[in-house]
């Protein structure tokens, strides 16, 4: 399971957004779409966490 987290424009901390995804590809696609929603200033950044809470995708690339 993979969870998308984001930082809203006027906030400083990541919060979970949406339901968990079965695959990392689905989560990454959702994260990218979320970054581009609205007027472009709603979301500062996104990341994807795995079931253990480790960041596996951020800043447009997979993390090791």
C-alpha positions in Angstrom: 0.0 0.0 0.0 1.2 3.5 -0.8 -0.1 6.8 0.7 0.1 10.2 -1.0 1.0 13.1 1.3 1.0 16.8 0.5 1.8 20.2 1.8 -0.9 22.8 1.3 0.1 26.2 0.1 0.0 28.0 3.5 1.1 25.0 5.6 4.5 23.6 6.5 3.8 19.9 7.3 2.8 16.9 5.1 -0.7 15.5 5.6 -2.2 12.3 4.1 -4.4 13.0 1.1 -6.8 10.5 -0.5 -7.0 6.8 0.1 -4.0 4.4 0.0 -3.1 2.9 -3.4 -2.2 -0.7 -4.3 0.7 0.2 -6.5 3.4 2.9 -6.5 2.6 3.8 -10.1 -1.0 4.6 -9.1 0.2 6.7 -6.2 2.7 8.6 -8.2 0.2 9.4 -10.9 -2.3 10.7 -8.3 0.5 12.8 -6.6 1.4 14.4 -10.0 -2.2 15.2 -10.8 -2.6 16.6 -7.3 0.4 19.0 -7.7 -1.2 20.3 -10.9 -4.7 20.8 -9.6 -6.4 24.2 -9.2 -4.5 27.4 -9.8 -1.1 25.9 -9.2 -0.7 27.5 -5.8 -2.9 25.1 -3.8 -0.3 22.4 -3.2 3.4 23.1 -2.5 4.7 19.6 -2.8 3.7 15.9 -2.7 5.4 12.6 -1.7 4.5 8.9 -1.6 5.1 6.7 1.5 5.0 2.9 1.6 3.2 0.9 4.2 6.2 1.2 6.6 6.0 5.0 6.4 9.2 5.3 4.4 9.3 8.0 1.6 9.6 6.1 -1.7 8.9 9.0 -4.2 9.4 12.8 -3.9 10.5 15.7 -6.0 9.6 13.9 -9.2 11.8 10.8 -8.6 11.9 7.6 -6.7 13.9 7.5 -3.5 16.3 4.7 -2.7 
